[in-house]
Amino acid sequence: MSTVTLASRRRRAALRTLAFMSPWLVGFAVFFAYPLLSTVYFSFMHYDGFAAPTWSGGQNWGYVFEHYPLFWPALRNTLWLVLVTVTLRVVFGLGVGLLITKVRTGTGVFRTLFYLPYLAPPVAATMAFAFLLNPGTGPVDSLLEKAGLPAPGWFSDPAWSKPALTLLALWGIGDLMVVFMAALLDVPREQYEAAELDGASRWQRFRYVTLPAISPIVMFAVVTGVIQAMQCYTQPLVAGKVASGVIQGAGVQFEPGYPDRSTLTLPQLVYNLGFQRFDYGSACVVALVLFVLSMAFTALLMRRRGGLIQAGD
Amino acid sequence: MPEVIPSGVRRTAFALTASLALLTTACTGQSGAGATDDASKDTTINFWHAWSAPSEVKAVDSLVAGFEKAHPNIHVHVVGDMTDDKINQALRSGGDRAPDVISSFTTNNVGKFCSSGALVDLNPFFEKSHIDPATTFPKPMNEYTQYDGDRCAAPLLGDAYGLYYNKTAFAKAGIAHAPKTWSEFEADAKKLTVRRGDGYAQLGFMPDYHGWESTTEHYFGQFSPTYFDKRGKSAVAEDPAFEKGFTLQKRLVDELGGFRRLERFRATLGDEWGPRHPFHTGQVAMQLDGEWRLGMALDAKPKFEIGVAPLPVPDDQEGQHGKGYITGTIAGIAATSHKQNAAWELVKYMTTDTDAVVGFANGIHNVPSTLAALKSPKLKYDPRFKTFLDIAADPLSTTTPPSVNGGQYLVTIQQLGYDYESGKVTDLKAGLKKTAAQIDTDIAQAK
């Protein structure tokens, strides 16, 4: 009797737990598990979106890794954006945040100036940048030439296209600036006063007071930055199209990555393979690579968080 | 809070995800609808097209109005400004709001549309209507609307590529007539080029492959290339036409100032579809372009006289001067449509009714897509437009063949063009072999 009661209690507890978890379970199943399992499934299938999929084994994997000429350049570019752009965005965002917290007059003006670019839609912002950096008519190169400095080809030169994208990313630093500013204003003043009394220099105050205090925010900025960089699609595509002179009209076939595949990213390949080439299987392979990379970066950062986030954070 | 997830929860979660995984296998694939509708009954069909300019939309509306007048029981819901990507999605999804009839600006997708079954085979419809496509459409248009025996599209107006030239600049440079061979073209391009500092006061010709319509297929049309051999393998490395075409283009790039200088100049030019197009402004003296450029150039009121001619041919093929590259818009019926007989009535009217084709060509300023319409006295055009009509009717004019993966092989060839003109690839023969291998691999992947 008591065993039956215990079993039914356990079952009721399990059901109750399940009921409480159900909103999450449904969300997890619909928005994560289903797409992920579908992606894995289709990566082994030949599927053009019209006829029923057929088993193709590892053909799509072999194609993407060995024969698809855009994959490795796109992977290299994506990793470049993750490492360089994310690092610079965090450093620049923190720097701007620090500067603005130190400004005594006109803080509102500076905050607005740095935040406004973030509000610009990505396509408009990229087109504006492509106009400013146009090597033939852009004001940036005109100024550089007048100053006797070399004028780069920016989005038209494979050596400069990624730095140009990074400049664009730094221009839209407003979101990070606000987050860092809030974190910096939250650091207890008495800790700075104590450090000053101990004779700490400005750098030491930053290193041993500010940085530990805002380390969770730095971590947040890095992780969200990595995810953003992994999903980078619009800006390189628009910049490449504008610089190449291709106006995307109906019927115009444009291979992304201009110039010389230097602005290719993995999300562009997913679109190119799946929706333009009707090769869903290979698109799923690239999507899975992107997923695994995102997970690996996040796991690596979380393992390293001990160095960034102090106990009690 | 339990420390571990209860086993019941774990089992439920597993069952849920597994069932969803199984669901994915059940949700795929579509079956095409049969042509079982009665086209004589009152019905409404959806027609998606890509035209967007007000004058073009007006021409489409006029075409459809003519159809509705001839078929009072069939009403057409027209949706314009549709890109190929949007059309592709709609063809997959189907449904009441999806198109029954589509038109696309590119012939490149025909192979994909046919092989995937996205558009229905029109052969039975043509047979039922006693229309022979081979005697109705010009040869290149007849070719680019079918793949592997499946005619999933019909030509809906065509595009012919020719040479626009600045007659005033020609006279100033002492050039008497438009070039007929590539050697003459090369010499003229150099004579017409006036350098100014690091740029140009006038460039004879913009040879870069990013110079808008200066794509590999448009150039190579003049060399009458064979893209695929009888086994369906890429002939890019075998047919000397490709090597000749690439060599000519690279020589033009080098002789006219080099890749970097030309690219820098290109960055200063207006866009292809705006009034500041470099041919309109006189910055470029010769332009490889389609028949629509004439109207656009005249609208821009240039300060020079516009000349039109067929593109040059290789020196050893001078007798073939007059041919050109042909492509165009295509129309087809969605496999998901449940009103395919009514849809066919619209496609038949738009693509084979001579007066309808002529009226539409007059409205859009494109080349008519039937042999009868090309000769119709109702065709209105500037005398210079006749050049494009002749190119379209020239039996030696060529097109690019449909492929199972659409125009991917053209993108691959174009990529070699970018690499070769910029100096990234120096060994052209090796580049052509690699390109051919890539094309074959891509096609094998798509099959």
Contacts between the chains, C-beta under 8 A, distances in Angstrom:
chain1	res1	chain2	res2	distance
A	11	B	8	7.2
A	13	B	6	7.4
A	14	B	6	4.6
A	14	B	7	7.7
A	14	B	8	3.7
A	14	B	9	6.3
A	15	B	8	7.4
A	17	B	2	7.3
A	17	B	6	5.7
A	17	B	8	8.0
A	17	B	9	5.9
A	18	B	6	7.9
A	18	B	8	6.6
A	18	B	9	5.2
A	18	B	12	6.1
A	21	B	9	6.5
A	25	B	12	7.6
A	25	B	13	6.2
A	25	B	16	6.8
A	28	B	13	7.8
A	29	B	13	7.8
A	29	B	16	5.1
A	29	B	17	6.0
A	29	B	20	5.8
A	33	B	16	7.6
A	33	B	17	4.3
A	33	B	20	6.3
A	34	B	17	7.6
A	34	B	20	4.4
A	34	B	21	7.7
A	34	B	23	7.7
A	34	B	24	7.2
A	37	B	17	6.5
A	37	B	20	6.5
A	37	B	21	4.2
A	37	B	24	6.6
A	38	B	21	7.6
A	38	B	24	4.4
A	41	B	21	6.7
A	41	B	24	5.5
A	41	B	25	7.1
A	42	B	24	7.8
A	47	B	28	6.9
A	48	B	112	7.8
A	48	B	116	4.8
A	48	B	446	7.8
A	49	B	88	7.9
A	49	B	92	4.9
A	49	B	116	7.3
A	50	B	29	7.9
A	50	B	30	6.4
A	50	B	91	7.7
A	50	B	92	6.5
A	50	B	116	4.1
A	50	B	117	5.3
A	50	B	118	5.3
A	50	B	335	7.4
A	51	B	29	6.3
A	51	B	116	6.5
A	51	B	117	6.1
A	52	B	28	5.9
A	52	B	29	3.2
A	53	B	28	5.3
A	53	B	29	7.1
A	59	B	445	7.2
A	60	B	445	7.9
A	63	B	441	7.5
A	63	B	445	4.9
A	67	B	438	7.4
A	67	B	441	4.7
A	67	B	442	7.8
A	67	B	445	7.2
A	69	B	415	7.7
A	69	B	438	6.5
A	134	B	267	5.5
A	134	B	268	7.7
A	135	B	264	5.8
A	135	B	267	5.1
A	136	B	199	7.8
A	136	B	264	5.7
A	136	B	265	6.8
A	136	B	266	7.7
A	136	B	267	3.7
A	136	B	268	3.3
A	136	B	269	7.9
A	137	B	267	7.0
A	137	B	268	5.1
A	153	B	263	7.7
A	153	B	264	7.5
A	156	B	263	6.1
A	156	B	264	7.8
A	156	B	267	5.9
A	243	B	267	7.4
A	244	B	210	5.2
A	245	B	210	5.3
A	245	B	211	7.4
A	245	B	212	6.3
A	245	B	266	6.4
A	245	B	269	7.7
A	245	B	271	6.9
A	245	B	272	7.0
A	246	B	210	7.4
A	246	B	212	8.0
A	247	B	271	5.8
A	247	B	272	5.8
A	247	B	273	5.7
A	248	B	83	7.6
A	249	B	105	7.1
A	249	B	273	7.2
A	250	B	50	3.4
A	250	B	52	7.9
A	250	B	82	7.0
A	250	B	83	5.1
A	250	B	84	6.1
A	250	B	104	7.2
A	250	B	105	4.2
A	250	B	106	7.5
A	251	B	50	6.8
A	251	B	84	6.5
A	251	B	104	6.5
A	251	B	105	2.8
A	251	B	106	3.6
A	251	B	108	7.7
A	251	B	329	7.9
A	252	B	105	8.0
A	252	B	106	7.8
A	253	B	106	6.8
A	253	B	108	5.9
A	253	B	407	5.2
A	253	B	410	7.0
A	253	B	411	6.0
A	255	B	411	4.9
A	255	B	414	7.4
A	255	B	415	6.6
A	258	B	210	7.7
A	260	B	418	7.1
A	260	B	419	7.7
A	260	B	422	7.1
A	260	B	424	6.8
A	275	B	85	6.0
A	275	B	88	6.5
A	275	B	89	7.3
A	276	B	85	6.9
A	276	B	88	7.8
A	277	B	405	6.1
A	277	B	406	7.2
A	277	B	408	6.2
A	277	B	446	7.4
A	278	B	88	7.6
A	278	B	112	5.7
A	278	B	116	6.1
A	278	B	405	7.6
A	278	B	406	7.8
A	278	B	446	7.6
A	279	B	405	7.8
A	279	B	445	6.7
A	279	B	446	6.6
A	282	B	445	7.1
